[in-house]
Amino acid sequence: MPDLKIAVAGAGSYVFGPSILSQAILEHRLNNIELALLDVDAEMVELMAGVGQRMARETGVTMTVSAHTDRKSAFEGADFVISAVIREMHKRFAMDGEIIKQYIPDHLQTEYGGISGISNSLRQIALYRAIAEDIRRYCPDAWLLNISNPLTRVCQTAHEIGVKTAGFCAVALEAYEMTWAIIHGEKLSYPYKPAIDQWKATTAGLNHFVWLVGLEDRASGEDLLPLLAERFNAGGRSANPVAERLYRETGYLLVPHDDHTMDFLPPQGDVTSVAAPSHGSATDRKARAAHLRDVCEGKASWESLLNIVSWERPVEFIEGLTAGKDAFFTSMNLINEGQIPNLPRNVFVDTPLTITDGKILPQQITLPSSILPLCERTVLLTDTIVKAGMKQSRALVHEAVMIDPTISDKAAGLRAIDASLEANADILGAFA
């Protein structure tokens, strides 16, 4: 019997699936475990399992890689559930897009913000209620390691059902890119190695809405925040006008890029793009399936799947807890147990985290007073949306519209969200 079972929900994803296989098999070489790959797309998950079996066989890792289309068989006896799932993403975002055009033209459309963000959150809350209830039923001691957006709302949902939950998102690493651009005038690409090798950036706040509260030279320990301010005042820029405006107003740099943080701020003309998620067309997905089949049959190298991998590293978290290996995460989303003492305790917050001797040690950071109100509003919105989804309360959904700073026309926003509730009633149920 394997020493450890890891269920991977959403494993048919062309990026997420190979990323987890790469971490478990190539990087951490987790011998004597079972990877239970789960996806509603039977063809893709079978192909992904075949890829994993080939990778393990050719690299000498002793591992069982199985394919599942039902949660019961995947979750039974699991120690960890890694999840990156979203229900009918393209279809539902298109539906919300049409509603937005009708009621609030030019309103942004994203995973987190505004009408589309609230609607997406409610759908994800409904989905993760079912996932969390199945974890409680089939593997009640398992951790849920969530990568799905809207991350804090998904995580809070699972936590409130009684599942140990951690949220993984690596976009806070963009602090290195942004500060490097301001100080050196150069653009870095992921994984931002020159900056990470030289500096230690510390961020804290909420997922997709963290603030740079520390920047130091790794070798000397020198505080580099004064240098950042000096270079900014001399004209250094990060190509993120919203973050730069708030830096002038608050004294702290908002991270990550504006195309993420715009979900939590009033529209002011700084960012005009519409940012609904895109993970490939039907043609792309058909080509990806063909490529996976070639890898399974030995006609293509599995190394070709590793050119685009996700930044999130849940397998490192698993190894830290189970194998006693120290691990450090620049950013980790956990229920607030005092790591940000001036934010409420019932929501997920984002701080650096260390795992030592199997113990989870989030860094404690008190948010500066100049940025605290913005974070408190973000917390309130998330908590309201989660409560609305858990209680299926239309009144709380309306309250979320009133709180959401991206919705300028509140009357139109209420009409739009009501239309969205009706359009998505087949998966949301009735909101009283």
URBELJO-V377459 format. One record per residue. N is the residue number from 1. OMEGA is omega in degrees with one decimal (* if undefined). Layout:
BEGIN
n/omega
N/OMEGA
N/OMEGA
END
This chain:
BEGIN
n/omega
1/179.4
2/178.1
3/-172.1
4/174.8
5/178.6
6/174.1
7/-176.5
8/-177.5
9/-174.7
10/-172.7
11/177.1
12/179.3
13/-174.8
14/177.7
15/-176.0
16/-177.5
17/178.6
18/178.6
19/179.9
20/176.7
21/179.8
22/-179.7
23/-174.5
24/-172.2
25/-171.8
26/-174.0
27/-173.6
28/175.9
29/-176.5
30/179.8
31/176.0
32/172.8
33/170.2
34/168.4
35/179.5
36/-176.2
37/-174.3
38/174.8
39/177.0
40/178.5
41/-174.2
42/-178.6
43/-176.4
44/-177.5
45/175.2
46/178.3
47/-179.1
48/176.4
49/176.9
50/176.5
51/-179.7
52/179.0
53/178.7
54/179.3
55/-179.0
56/-178.0
57/-174.5
58/179.1
59/175.7
60/177.0
61/179.7
62/-171.7
63/171.5
64/176.5
65/-175.2
66/-179.2
67/-176.8
68/172.1
69/176.6
70/-176.3
71/-175.8
72/-176.3
73/179.7
74/-172.6
75/-172.9
76/177.1
77/-178.1
78/174.5
79/178.8
80/172.4
81/174.1
82/-173.7
83/174.0
84/-174.1
85/173.3
86/-173.8
87/172.7
88/-171.4
89/-174.7
90/-179.1
91/-174.3
92/176.7
93/176.2
94/178.0
95/179.1
96/178.1
97/178.7
98/178.2
99/179.0
100/178.0
101/-176.7
102/-171.0
103/-177.6
104/179.5
105/178.0
106/175.9
107/-178.5
108/176.3
109/-178.3
110/178.2
111/-173.6
112/-164.0
113/171.2
114/-176.5
115/-179.3
116/179.4
117/177.3
118/-179.7
119/178.1
120/179.0
121/-178.8
122/177.2
123/179.7
124/175.8
125/178.3
126/-179.7
127/-175.1
128/168.3
129/-179.9
130/178.9
131/-179.2
132/178.3
133/177.0
134/174.1
135/178.1
136/-176.5
137/-169.5
138/-179.8
139/-168.7
140/179.8
141/-175.2
142/168.3
143/165.7
144/177.2
145/-168.8
146/174.8
147/-176.1
148/171.4
149/-5.7
150/-161.9
151/-176.6
152/-177.9
153/174.6
154/-177.9
155/-178.7
156/177.4
157/-178.7
158/179.4
159/-177.9
160/175.9
161/174.5
162/-179.7
163/173.3
164/-169.4
165/170.7
166/-178.8
167/-175.8
168/174.2
169/-172.9
170/-175.7
171/174.6
172/175.5
173/178.4
174/172.0
175/179.8
176/178.6
177/-175.0
178/-179.2
179/177.8
180/179.3
181/-179.3
182/-174.6
183/-174.0
184/-179.6
185/-179.4
186/178.0
187/175.9
188/173.0
189/175.7
190/16.5
191/172.8
192/-171.3
193/-178.8
194/-179.0
195/-177.6
196/178.0
197/-174.0
198/-169.8
199/168.5
200/178.6
201/177.9
202/178.8
203/177.9
204/178.7
205/-179.9
206/-179.7
207/-176.7
208/-175.8
209/179.4
210/-174.1
211/176.4
212/-178.7
213/177.9
214/175.9
215/-177.4
216/176.3
217/-175.6
218/-175.4
219/-173.2
220/-174.7
221/-178.3
222/175.2
223/-176.3
224/178.3
225/175.8
226/177.2
227/177.4
228/179.7
229/-179.9
230/-178.7
231/177.3
232/-179.7
233/178.1
234/175.9
235/176.6
236/-175.3
237/-177.5
238/-175.3
239/176.9
240/-172.1
241/178.8
242/178.6
243/-178.1
244/176.5
245/-180.0
246/175.4
247/177.2
248/-175.7
249/-171.4
250/-174.6
251/-179.3
252/-177.1
253/177.2
254/-178.0
255/6.0
256/-177.8
257/-178.8
258/-176.8
259/170.9
260/-173.1
261/179.1
262/179.7
263/-171.8
264/-172.5
265/177.4
266/177.6
267/179.3
268/178.6
269/179.7
270/-178.0
271/-176.2
272/-175.2
273/170.4
274/-168.1
275/172.3
276/-175.3
277/177.1
278/-179.5
279/175.1
280/179.7
281/176.5
282/177.4
283/177.8
284/-176.8
285/177.6
286/179.2
287/179.4
288/177.5
289/178.8
290/179.3
291/177.9
292/179.7
293/177.9
294/178.4
295/179.4
296/-175.6
297/177.7
298/-179.7
299/179.1
300/-179.5
301/176.5
302/176.0
303/-179.1
304/179.0
305/-171.8
306/179.3
307/178.2
308/179.3
309/-179.6
310/-177.8
311/-172.4
312/-171.2
313/-179.2
314/-179.0
315/175.9
316/175.8
317/179.8
318/-179.3
319/177.9
320/-179.2
321/-171.0
322/-175.2
323/177.0
324/179.7
325/178.9
326/179.0
327/176.5
328/178.0
329/177.7
330/-174.2
331/176.5
332/-179.8
333/178.5
334/174.4
335/-175.5
336/176.4
337/178.9
338/179.0
339/166.5
340/-168.6
341/179.8
342/167.7
343/-178.8
344/-175.7
345/-173.4
346/-176.8
347/179.3
348/179.1
349/-171.2
350/176.3
351/171.8
352/-176.6
353/174.4
354/169.5
355/-179.8
356/-179.2
357/178.6
358/-179.0
359/179.9
360/-174.3
361/176.2
362/178.5
363/178.4
364/-178.2
365/173.7
366/-177.9
367/176.0
368/-175.1
369/-176.9
370/-179.5
371/-175.5
372/-178.9
373/179.0
374/178.0
375/178.6
376/177.5
377/179.2
378/176.6
379/-178.4
380/179.8
381/178.9
382/-178.2
383/179.4
384/-179.4
385/179.2
386/178.3
387/178.3
388/-179.9
389/-179.0
390/-177.6
391/-174.0
392/-175.4
393/176.7
394/179.9
395/178.7
396/173.4
397/178.0
398/177.7
399/177.8
400/176.8
401/-178.7
402/179.5
403/-172.0
404/-174.9
405/-179.2
406/-176.7
407/-176.7
408/-179.0
409/-173.6
410/-179.7
411/177.7
412/178.6
413/178.4
414/177.7
415/-178.6
416/-177.7
417/175.3
418/177.7
419/179.1
420/176.9
421/179.5
422/-177.5
423/-177.3
424/-175.6
425/-178.9
426/176.3
427/-179.9
428/-169.8
429/-176.5
430/173.7
431/-176.4
432/*
END
